[in-house]
């Protein structure tokens, strides 16, 4: 028999980041929350929460949190069908859905999908951000219920839907182009010119060089962990980068940025993968994501 008060305590500690805030949500003392979590950890023989500022879940703790999310979805559906079960003095508990997307989608089109969903739903969203090549791992490990990913093959236990491609343009400021590419973008010049890189997982600049020139030489980089920061840094002449066309097309038209190799866009296909168990209860979210993406992203040719 599952100890649901303890599971709820674990979920709230992870959701709020502290035992104190979880206790406030449950209307109990922090020591009571701590005792529930400790007893569950002893029963399972494993740590579920990494104590810190904030508190975070271990991998097994994440699985329990996702179970509580799915239970919340089931309870919400049951209450909608059998409202007499609801306790009149208790406020409606709102379910938080943890999902994942890549930073460039979040900075371009994904919030439009979130807005369309949030405007008609009582659900709350907890959006995790990772590289599009790595968000699938969040699904595999049970840390999220759905994700925007570059993986076309269905993850075990998931449904997959194509969204279209996020198009990138390799751009730099006019002054940067004059300084580093006086004879145009060439492999020797690219090997010397600094580019912008989001983090250690970011391979977009290398992918673009491989597409445009058939090779991706080592080169100096500036680390800029921000989608909008990439655009700003490019305009300021700090480095060149592959930026989402949705963010730079106006800057290119106005002359604030120049394409390094016009007519050579990099298209990254994206997919929406959703946990099969939760899929039927996330129909509205899936519809908002798919409709928004297909309206904004580049559709495949043919």
C-alpha positions as CSV (number, residue, x, y, z in Angstrom):
1,X,0.0,0.0,0.0
2,X,1.4,3.3,-1.0
3,X,1.8,6.0,1.6
4,X,0.2,8.9,-0.2
5,X,0.7,11.6,2.5
6,X,4.4,10.8,2.3
7,X,4.4,10.9,-1.5
8,X,2.6,14.2,-1.4
9,X,5.2,15.5,1.0
10,X,8.0,14.5,-1.3
11,X,6.3,16.0,-4.3
12,X,5.7,19.4,-2.5
13,X,9.2,19.6,-1.1
14,X,10.6,19.2,-4.7
15,X,7.9,21.5,-6.2
16,X,8.5,24.3,-3.6
17,X,12.2,23.7,-3.0
18,X,12.0,23.6,0.8
19,X,10.4,21.7,3.7
20,X,9.1,24.9,5.1
21,X,7.1,25.9,2.0
22,X,5.8,22.3,1.6
23,X,4.6,22.4,5.3
24,X,2.7,25.6,4.6
25,X,1.0,24.1,1.6
26,X,0.0,21.0,3.7
27,X,-0.9,23.1,6.8
28,X,1.5,21.0,9.0
29,X,4.8,21.7,10.7
30,X,8.1,21.4,8.8
31,X,9.1,18.6,11.2
32,X,6.0,16.6,10.2
33,X,7.0,16.9,6.5
34,X,10.5,15.9,7.3
35,X,9.3,12.9,9.3
36,X,7.0,11.7,6.4
37,X,9.9,12.0,3.9
38,X,12.4,10.3,6.2
39,X,10.1,7.4,6.9
40,X,9.4,6.9,3.1
41,X,13.2,7.0,2.4
42,X,13.8,4.4,5.1
43,X,11.1,2.2,3.8
44,X,12.5,2.4,0.3
45,X,16.1,2.2,1.4
46,X,17.1,5.2,-0.8
47,X,17.4,9.0,-0.7
48,X,14.5,10.7,-2.4
49,X,15.4,14.4,-1.8
50,X,18.8,16.1,-1.9
51,X,18.6,18.6,1.0
52,X,19.9,22.0,-0.1
53,X,18.9,25.5,-1.2
54,X,16.7,24.5,-3.0
55,X,15.9,20.9,-2.2
56,X,15.9,18.7,-5.3
57,X,14.8,15.2,-6.2
58,X,17.0,12.2,-6.8
59,X,16.2,10.1,-9.9
60,X,13.9,7.9,-7.8
61,X,12.4,10.9,-6.2
62,X,11.6,12.3,-9.7
63,X,9.7,9.1,-10.5
64,X,7.5,9.5,-7.4
65,X,6.9,13.1,-8.3
66,X,5.7,12.1,-11.8
67,X,3.5,9.5,-10.3
68,X,1.8,12.2,-8.1
69,X,1.4,14.3,-11.2
70,X,-0.4,11.5,-13.0
71,X,-2.5,10.8,-9.9
72,X,-3.5,14.5,-9.8
73,X,-4.6,14.3,-13.4
74,X,-6.7,11.2,-12.6
75,X,-8.2,12.8,-9.6
76,X,-9.1,16.0,-11.5
77,X,-10.8,13.9,-14.2
78,X,-12.7,11.9,-11.5
79,X,-13.9,15.1,-9.8
80,X,-15.1,16.5,-13.1
81,X,-17.2,13.4,-13.6
82,X,-18.3,13.0,-9.9
83,X,-18.2,16.5,-8.3
84,X,-20.1,15.2,-5.2
85,X,-16.8,13.6,-4.2
86,X,-15.1,16.9,-3.7
87,X,-15.0,18.3,-0.1
88,X,-16.8,21.7,-0.2
89,X,-14.5,23.3,2.3
90,X,-11.3,22.3,0.5
91,X,-9.9,24.5,-2.3
92,X,-9.4,22.8,-5.7
93,X,-5.9,21.4,-6.0
94,X,-4.3,22.5,-9.1
95,X,-2.0,20.0,-10.9
96,X,1.5,21.1,-12.0
97,X,2.7,19.4,-15.2
98,X,6.5,19.1,-15.6
99,X,7.6,19.3,-19.2
100,X,10.8,20.0,-21.1
101,X,11.8,22.1,-24.1
102,X,15.0,23.5,-25.6
103,X,16.0,27.1,-24.9
104,X,15.6,28.3,-28.5
105,X,12.0,27.0,-28.7
106,X,11.3,28.6,-25.4
107,X,12.7,31.9,-26.7
108,X,10.8,31.8,-30.0
109,X,7.5,29.9,-30.3
110,X,6.9,27.7,-27.2
111,X,5.5,30.3,-24.9
112,X,2.8,31.0,-27.5
113,X,1.7,27.3,-27.1
114,X,1.8,27.7,-23.3
115,X,-0.3,30.8,-23.5
116,X,-2.9,29.1,-25.6
117,X,-3.0,26.2,-23.1
118,X,-2.9,28.2,-19.9
119,X,-5.8,30.4,-21.1
120,X,-8.2,27.5,-21.0
121,X,-6.7,25.2,-18.4
122,X,-6.4,25.1,-14.6
123,X,-3.1,23.2,-14.8
124,X,0.1,24.9,-13.9
125,X,3.4,24.2,-15.9
126,X,6.9,23.6,-14.7
127,X,9.1,24.0,-17.7
128,X,12.6,22.5,-17.7
129,X,15.1,23.6,-20.3
130,X,17.8,21.6,-22.0
131,X,19.4,21.1,-25.4
132,X,16.9,19.6,-28.0
133,X,19.2,16.6,-28.3
134,X,19.0,16.0,-24.6
135,X,15.4,16.7,-23.5
136,X,14.5,13.1,-24.6
137,X,16.7,11.9,-21.6
138,X,14.3,13.7,-19.3
139,X,11.5,11.6,-20.6
140,X,13.5,8.4,-20.4
141,X,14.3,9.0,-16.8
142,X,10.7,9.9,-15.9
143,X,11.5,13.5,-15.0
144,X,8.9,15.0,-17.3
145,X,5.6,14.0,-18.8
146,X,6.3,15.5,-22.2
147,X,9.1,17.2,-24.1
148,X,10.1,19.1,-27.3
149,X,13.0,17.0,-28.6
150,X,15.0,16.4,-31.8
151,X,14.5,12.7,-31.4
152,X,12.1,11.3,-34.1
153,X,12.0,7.8,-32.8
154,X,9.5,7.2,-30.1
155,X,11.0,6.9,-26.6
156,X,9.7,3.7,-24.9
157,X,6.3,4.4,-23.4
158,X,5.8,7.7,-25.4
159,X,3.9,9.0,-28.3
160,X,5.7,11.2,-30.8
161,X,4.3,13.9,-33.2
162,X,6.4,16.0,-35.7
163,X,6.3,19.7,-35.1
164,X,8.4,21.1,-38.0
165,X,11.9,22.6,-38.0
166,X,13.4,25.5,-36.2
167,X,15.4,27.3,-38.8
168,X,18.8,28.9,-38.0
169,X,20.8,31.6,-39.8
170,X,24.5,32.0,-39.2
171,X,24.9,35.7,-38.6
172,X,27.3,38.4,-37.3
173,X,27.4,42.2,-37.1
174,X,28.6,44.1,-40.2
175,X,31.7,45.2,-38.3
176,X,32.5,41.6,-37.2
177,X,32.2,40.4,-40.8
178,X,34.6,43.1,-42.1
179,X,37.0,42.4,-39.3
180,X,37.0,38.6,-39.5
181,X,35.7,37.7,-42.9
182,X,37.1,40.4,-45.3
183,X,37.1,37.8,-48.1
184,X,33.9,36.1,-47.1
185,X,33.3,33.2,-44.6
186,X,35.9,30.5,-45.3
187,X,37.1,27.6,-43.2
188,X,40.5,29.2,-42.4
189,X,38.6,32.4,-41.3
190,X,36.1,30.4,-39.3
191,X,38.9,28.6,-37.5
192,X,40.1,32.0,-36.2
193,X,36.8,33.9,-35.7
194,X,35.2,33.5,-32.2
195,X,31.7,32.1,-32.2
196,X,29.0,32.1,-29.5
197,X,28.2,28.8,-27.7
198,X,25.3,28.2,-25.3
199,X,26.9,25.5,-23.3
200,X,28.9,22.3,-23.6
201,X,25.9,20.5,-25.3
202,X,25.5,23.2,-28.0
203,X,26.7,21.9,-31.4
204,X,24.7,24.3,-33.6
205,X,27.7,26.3,-34.8
206,X,29.6,23.1,-35.7
207,X,26.5,21.7,-37.5
208,X,26.1,24.9,-39.6
209,X,29.8,24.8,-40.6
210,X,29.5,21.2,-41.5
211,X,26.4,22.0,-43.6
212,X,27.9,25.0,-45.3
213,X,31.6,23.9,-45.8
214,X,31.7,20.2,-45.1
215,X,33.9,20.6,-42.1
216,X,33.7,22.1,-38.6
217,X,37.2,23.3,-37.5
218,X,38.0,24.0,-33.9
219,X,37.8,27.8,-33.2
220,X,37.6,30.2,-30.3
221,X,34.3,30.6,-28.5
222,X,32.5,32.9,-26.1
223,X,30.1,31.1,-23.7
224,X,26.7,32.9,-23.6
225,X,23.9,30.8,-22.0
226,X,20.9,32.8,-23.3
227,X,18.9,32.7,-26.5
228,X,18.3,36.5,-26.6
229,X,21.9,37.0,-25.4
230,X,23.1,35.2,-28.5
231,X,21.3,37.8,-30.7
232,X,22.4,40.8,-28.6
233,X,26.0,39.5,-28.6
234,X,25.9,39.0,-32.3
235,X,24.6,42.6,-32.9
236,X,27.3,43.9,-30.6
237,X,30.0,42.2,-32.6
238,X,31.2,39.8,-29.8
239,X,31.0,36.7,-32.1
240,X,29.1,35.0,-34.8
241,X,26.4,32.4,-34.1
242,X,23.6,30.3,-35.6
243,X,20.5,32.2,-34.4
244,X,16.9,31.3,-34.8
245,X,15.5,32.9,-38.0
246,X,12.5,34.0,-36.0
247,X,14.7,36.2,-33.8
248,X,17.1,37.6,-36.4
249,X,15.1,38.1,-39.7
250,X,14.2,41.7,-38.8
251,X,17.8,42.5,-37.8
252,X,19.1,41.0,-41.1
253,X,16.5,43.1,-43.0
254,X,17.6,46.3,-41.1
255,X,21.3,45.6,-41.7
256,X,22.2,45.1,-38.0
257,X,23.2,41.5,-38.8
258,X,24.6,39.9,-41.9
259,X,24.4,36.2,-42.9
260,X,27.8,34.6,-43.2
261,X,26.7,32.4,-46.1
262,X,23.4,33.6,-47.5
263,X,21.0,30.9,-48.6
264,X,22.5,28.3,-46.2
265,X,20.0,27.9,-43.4
266,X,20.3,25.1,-40.8
267,X,17.0,23.4,-40.1
268,X,16.6,21.4,-36.9
269,X,13.5,19.1,-36.9
270,X,11.6,19.1,-33.6
271,X,9.2,16.6,-32.2
272,X,6.7,16.5,-29.3
273,X,7.0,13.3,-27.2
274,X,4.5,12.7,-24.5
275,X,4.2,9.9,-21.9
276,X,1.5,7.4,-23.1
277,X,0.0,7.0,-19.7
278,X,-0.6,10.8,-19.4
279,X,-1.2,11.5,-23.1
280,X,-5.0,11.2,-23.0
281,X,-5.1,13.7,-20.2
282,X,-2.7,16.1,-21.9
283,X,-4.7,16.4,-25.2
284,X,-5.2,20.1,-24.8
285,X,-1.5,20.8,-24.1
286,X,-0.5,18.6,-27.0
287,X,-3.0,20.3,-29.3
288,X,-1.6,23.8,-28.3
289,X,2.0,22.7,-28.8
290,X,1.4,21.0,-32.2
291,X,-0.9,23.8,-33.6
292,X,1.5,26.6,-32.5
293,X,4.6,24.8,-33.8
294,X,3.1,24.0,-37.2
295,X,2.0,27.6,-37.6
296,X,5.5,29.0,-36.8
297,X,8.1,26.4,-37.7
298,X,9.4,25.4,-41.1
299,X,7.4,22.5,-42.7
300,X,9.4,19.7,-44.4
301,X,9.5,19.9,-48.2
302,X,7.7,17.4,-50.4
